[in-house]
Amino acid sequence: MALLIAKADGTQEPFNPEKLVASLMRAGADHGLARTITDDIAKELYAGITTQEIYRHAFSRLREARRGAAARYSLKRAILEFGPSGFPFEAYLAELFRAEGAKAKVDQIVQGACVEHEVDVVVHKGKEVTFVEAKFHNAAGFKTDLKVALYVKARLDDIAAARKAKGVEEPMRGLLVTNTKFTDKVAQYAACAGVDLLGWEEPDGATLHDRIDRAQLYPITALTSLGRREKMALLSQKIVLCTSLAEDAGALGAAGVQGSKAERVLEEASALCMPVKRIK
C-alpha cells in the first residue's frame, strides 16, 4: 500500500513517484536527474509527510544541479509571494494576457444596468472582450469557493444587460482566475452558468501554469539566487518579471545586489527564461 502524504488543503493522497518525476521534468530536469531526486526522496518518506516538505527536499536537490530548473519548479510559490510584496496578482495577469497578444487594463470601472462594477482586468483580443475576476490566495491550501463564482456571474449579467441596452454587439466572456484551485462546486456551477475558469491546474492543457510556461513570464520571486529582502526591493521598484532585469541595468544595484552575485542573478534569469526542451 502506498504511503499517504498530507496535501496543503488538509487532505491526504498516496505518494505518486511518477507525479514527482513529471513535475521535475516539466521544470527542465532531464529524466535521469528527476528519477534520482525522486528515488532519494522516496527513501526519506514517512506517514503524514507534507507535500510542502517533499517540495523543499526536491527543490533543494534541483537547485544544486540546475538553478534555472529549480526556479521554474518554484513558480507556484513564487506567485504566492506576491501577497506580502504588495504586488497585485491582477497586474501580473494583465502582463500574461499582453504576452499572449491581447490588450489588457487593470482596475477598470464598467457600467452595468444596475450599478458600476470594478473589474480586475478587462481583456480585448480580436473582437471579444473578457471581464476577469482575479482571486489571489497567499497559501496553497486555499481554494476559491462558490460565492465568488456566483458574484462573477451576477456581475457579468449586469454588464451584459447594459451593453445590450446600448446595442453593443462585441462578444463578451467572464473569466474567474485563481493562483490555486477551485472547489468542485465552482467547477460544476461555472460549467452550467457559462463562466470560464483558469486555475493552477485547470482547465486541462491550458492551466495558468501552462500559460505562464508558454509565455515564459516568470517573476523575479522565482529566482533562487535572490534573498527575500532583495526580491522585495526589486518589487518596490516595479521590477516584477525576470526579463526586466536585463532591461534595467541599475535595478539590481539599487536593490543591493552587486558584483559577482549580480552576475549569478542575471545568469539564472537568463536560464529561467530559456525554452525548456520537454523530454517524453
C-alpha positions as CSV (number, residue, x, y, z in Angstrom):
1,M,0.0,0.0,0.0
2,A,1.3,3.4,-1.0
3,L,2.4,5.8,1.8
4,L,-0.1,8.6,2.4
5,I,1.1,12.2,2.2
6,A,-0.6,15.4,3.6
7,K,-1.7,18.0,1.0
8,A,-1.8,21.7,1.6
9,D,-5.6,21.7,1.8
10,G,-5.5,19.1,4.7
11,T,-6.5,16.1,2.7
12,Q,-4.3,13.0,2.1
13,E,-3.3,11.1,-1.0
14,P,-0.9,8.2,-1.8
15,F,2.6,9.3,-2.7
16,N,3.0,9.0,-6.5
17,P,6.6,9.0,-7.6
18,E,5.8,9.3,-11.2
19,K,3.9,12.6,-10.5
20,L,7.0,14.0,-8.8
21,V,9.3,12.8,-11.7
22,A,6.9,14.6,-14.2
23,S,6.9,17.8,-12.2
24,L,10.7,17.9,-12.1
25,M,11.0,17.2,-15.8
26,R,8.4,19.9,-16.5
27,A,10.7,22.3,-14.8
28,G,13.6,21.3,-17.0
29,A,15.3,18.4,-15.3
30,D,16.3,15.5,-17.5
31,H,14.8,12.1,-16.8
32,G,17.9,10.8,-15.0
33,L,18.1,13.7,-12.6
34,A,14.4,13.7,-11.9
35,R,14.4,9.9,-11.2
36,T,17.5,10.2,-8.9
37,I,15.9,13.0,-6.9
38,T,12.6,11.1,-6.6
39,D,14.3,7.9,-5.6
40,D,16.3,9.8,-2.9
41,I,13.1,11.4,-1.5
42,A,11.2,8.1,-1.5
43,K,13.8,6.7,0.9
44,E,13.1,9.6,3.4
45,L,9.3,9.4,3.3
46,Y,7.2,8.7,6.4
47,A,3.5,8.6,7.0
48,G,1.9,12.0,7.0
49,I,4.8,13.9,5.4
50,T,3.5,17.1,3.8
51,T,3.7,17.9,0.2
52,Q,5.5,21.1,1.3
53,E,8.3,19.1,2.9
54,I,8.6,16.9,-0.2
55,Y,8.8,20.1,-2.3
56,R,11.5,21.6,-0.1
57,H,13.6,18.4,-0.5
58,A,13.1,18.3,-4.2
59,F,13.8,22.0,-4.7
60,S,17.0,21.8,-2.7
61,R,18.3,18.9,-4.8
62,L,17.2,20.5,-8.0
63,R,18.8,23.8,-7.1
64,E,22.2,22.1,-6.6
65,A,22.0,20.7,-10.1
66,R,20.2,23.3,-12.2
67,R,19.2,26.7,-10.8
68,G,17.0,27.6,-13.8
69,A,15.0,24.4,-13.4
70,A,14.7,25.0,-9.6
71,A,13.3,28.4,-10.3
72,R,10.7,27.0,-12.7
73,Y,9.9,24.3,-10.1
74,S,9.2,27.0,-7.5
75,L,6.9,29.0,-9.7
76,K,3.7,28.4,-7.8
77,R,5.4,29.5,-4.5
78,A,6.9,32.5,-6.3
79,I,3.5,33.8,-7.2
80,L,2.3,33.2,-3.6
81,E,4.9,35.8,-2.6
82,F,3.0,38.5,-4.4
83,G,0.8,38.7,-1.3
84,P,3.4,40.0,1.2
85,S,5.1,42.0,-1.5
86,G,2.1,44.1,-2.2
87,F,2.3,43.4,-5.9
88,P,-1.2,42.8,-7.2
89,F,-1.9,39.5,-8.9
90,E,-4.2,41.2,-11.4
91,A,-1.3,43.2,-12.7
92,Y,0.7,40.0,-13.3
93,L,-2.3,38.5,-15.1
94,A,-2.5,41.6,-17.3
95,E,1.1,41.1,-18.3
96,L,0.3,37.5,-19.2
97,F,-2.6,38.4,-21.4
98,R,-0.5,41.0,-23.1
99,A,2.3,38.4,-23.7
100,E,-0.4,36.3,-25.4
101,G,-1.2,39.1,-27.8
102,A,-4.2,40.7,-26.1
103,K,-4.8,44.3,-24.8
104,A,-5.3,44.4,-21.1
105,K,-6.1,47.0,-18.5
106,V,-6.4,46.6,-14.7
107,D,-8.8,48.1,-12.2
108,Q,-11.4,49.2,-14.7
109,I,-14.9,50.7,-13.8
110,V,-17.5,49.1,-16.0
111,Q,-21.1,50.3,-16.0
112,G,-23.8,47.7,-15.6
113,A,-27.5,48.0,-16.0
114,C,-28.0,48.4,-12.2
115,V,-24.6,49.5,-10.8
116,E,-21.0,50.2,-11.6
117,H,-18.5,47.3,-11.3
118,E,-14.8,47.4,-10.6
119,V,-13.3,44.8,-12.8
120,D,-9.8,43.5,-12.0
121,V,-8.7,43.1,-15.6
122,V,-10.5,43.9,-18.9
123,V,-9.0,42.0,-21.9
124,H,-9.6,42.7,-25.5
125,K,-8.5,40.2,-28.1
126,G,-9.8,40.3,-31.6
127,K,-13.5,41.2,-31.4
128,E,-14.0,39.7,-28.0
129,V,-13.8,41.3,-24.5
130,T,-13.3,39.3,-21.4
131,F,-14.0,40.6,-17.9
132,V,-11.6,39.0,-15.4
133,E,-12.0,38.5,-11.7
134,A,-8.7,37.7,-10.1
135,K,-8.8,35.7,-6.8
136,F,-5.4,35.6,-5.2
137,H,-4.6,33.3,-2.2
138,N,-1.3,33.6,-0.3
139,A,-1.3,29.9,0.7
140,A,-1.5,26.9,-1.5
141,G,-4.2,25.2,0.6
142,F,-6.9,27.8,0.0
143,K,-9.5,27.2,-2.8
144,T,-11.8,29.7,-4.5
145,D,-15.3,28.9,-3.5
146,L,-18.8,29.1,-4.9
147,K,-19.8,32.6,-3.7
148,V,-17.0,34.1,-5.9
149,A,-18.3,32.4,-9.0
150,L,-21.9,33.5,-8.1
151,Y,-20.7,37.1,-7.9
152,V,-18.8,36.9,-11.2
153,K,-21.9,35.6,-13.0
154,A,-24.2,38.2,-11.4
155,R,-21.7,41.0,-12.4
156,L,-21.4,39.6,-15.9
157,D,-25.2,39.5,-16.4
158,D,-25.5,43.1,-15.2
159,I,-22.7,44.3,-17.6
160,A,-24.3,42.3,-20.4
161,A,-27.7,43.9,-19.8
162,A,-26.1,47.4,-20.0
163,R,-24.3,46.5,-23.2
164,K,-27.4,45.1,-24.8
165,A,-29.3,48.3,-24.0
166,K,-26.7,50.3,-25.8
167,G,-26.6,48.0,-28.8
168,V,-23.1,46.8,-28.2
169,E,-22.6,43.6,-30.2
170,E,-19.0,42.8,-29.2
171,P,-18.8,39.2,-27.9
172,M,-18.1,39.0,-24.1
173,R,-16.9,36.5,-21.6
174,G,-16.5,36.2,-17.9
175,L,-13.3,34.6,-16.5
176,L,-12.5,33.7,-12.9
177,V,-8.8,33.3,-12.3
178,T,-7.0,32.0,-9.2
179,N,-3.4,31.1,-8.4
180,T,-4.5,28.0,-6.5
181,K,-7.6,25.8,-7.1
182,F,-11.4,25.9,-7.2
183,T,-13.8,23.8,-5.2
184,D,-15.8,21.1,-7.0
185,K,-19.0,23.2,-6.7
186,V,-17.3,26.1,-8.5
187,A,-16.4,23.9,-11.4
188,Q,-19.9,22.5,-11.5
189,Y,-21.6,25.9,-11.4
190,A,-19.2,27.5,-13.9
191,A,-19.8,24.8,-16.5
192,C,-23.6,25.3,-16.1
193,A,-23.6,29.1,-15.9
194,G,-21.1,29.9,-18.6
195,V,-18.3,31.3,-16.5
196,D,-14.8,30.4,-17.7
197,L,-12.3,29.2,-15.1
198,L,-8.5,29.5,-15.0
199,G,-6.6,28.0,-12.1
200,W,-3.2,26.5,-11.4
201,E,-4.4,23.0,-12.5
202,E,-7.4,23.8,-14.7
203,P,-8.5,23.6,-17.5
204,D,-6.6,20.6,-18.8
205,G,-3.9,21.6,-21.3
206,A,-4.4,25.4,-20.7
207,T,-3.9,25.9,-17.0
208,L,-2.4,29.1,-15.5
209,H,0.8,27.1,-15.0
210,D,0.8,26.1,-18.7
211,R,0.2,29.6,-20.0
212,I,2.9,31.1,-17.8
213,D,5.4,28.5,-19.1
214,R,4.4,29.1,-22.7
215,A,4.8,32.8,-22.3
216,Q,7.9,32.4,-20.2
217,L,6.5,35.1,-17.9
218,Y,8.5,34.2,-14.8
219,P,8.5,36.6,-11.8
220,I,11.7,37.7,-10.0
221,T,10.3,36.0,-6.9
222,A,11.2,32.7,-8.6
223,L,14.9,33.4,-8.7
224,T,16.8,31.2,-6.2
225,S,19.9,33.4,-6.2
226,L,18.0,36.3,-4.6
227,G,17.2,36.7,-1.0
228,R,13.7,37.7,0.3
229,R,14.8,41.2,1.1
230,E,16.3,41.7,-2.3
231,K,13.2,40.4,-4.1
232,M,11.1,42.9,-2.1
233,A,13.5,45.7,-3.0
234,L,13.1,44.9,-6.7
235,L,9.3,44.6,-6.5
236,S,9.2,48.0,-4.8
237,Q,10.9,49.3,-8.0
238,K,8.1,47.7,-10.1
239,I,10.6,45.2,-11.3
240,V,8.4,42.1,-11.5
241,L,9.5,39.9,-14.4
242,C,12.9,38.2,-14.9
243,T,13.1,39.7,-18.3
244,S,13.0,43.2,-16.8
245,L,16.4,42.7,-15.1
246,A,18.2,42.7,-18.4
247,E,16.3,45.8,-19.5
248,D,17.1,47.8,-16.4
249,A,20.8,47.7,-15.7
250,G,20.6,49.6,-12.4
251,A,17.8,47.7,-10.8
252,L,19.9,45.1,-9.1
253,G,22.4,47.7,-7.8
254,A,19.5,49.7,-6.3
255,A,18.3,46.5,-4.6
256,G,21.8,46.0,-3.1
257,V,22.8,43.2,-5.5
258,Q,26.2,43.9,-7.0
259,G,29.4,42.3,-8.3
260,S,29.6,38.5,-8.8
261,K,26.2,38.0,-7.1
262,A,24.5,40.3,-9.7
263,E,26.2,38.2,-12.4
264,R,24.8,35.0,-10.9
265,V,21.3,36.5,-10.7
266,L,21.4,37.6,-14.4
267,E,22.7,34.2,-15.4
268,E,19.8,32.5,-13.5
269,A,17.3,34.9,-15.0
270,S,18.6,34.1,-18.5
271,A,18.4,30.3,-17.8
272,L,14.9,30.6,-16.4
273,C,13.6,32.3,-19.5
274,M,15.2,29.9,-21.9
275,P,12.7,27.5,-23.6
276,V,12.7,24.1,-21.9
277,K,13.1,21.0,-24.0
278,R,10.3,18.6,-22.9
279,I,11.6,15.1,-22.6
280,K,8.9,12.4,-23.0
